[in-house]
Amino acid sequence: MDTIKGFWQHTNGKVYAIESDTFGKIIGGAGPLEPHDLQNLNDYDYKPDIVEWLTDAAAQHKLHRMNVGLYR
């Protein structure tokens, strides 16, 4: 199964590495992470434990996709 990985930032400043399927459904996440200490997206262990919280935060517009090129 193909997945898409990316960094998303919460309104509290913390960052989450999020893995989603090709339809945009979140299937795993890692974090919270410090924005100044991000690793390669493939280095994180994406867990389903926080999927419900991430999905709710995204629906409430509290998570926003990051353009990592601006932060490295």
ABEGO torsion letter per residue (X at the ends): XBBBBBBBBBAAGBBBBBBBBAAGBBABBBOBBBAAABBBAAABBBBAAAAAAAAAAAAAGABBBBBAAAAX
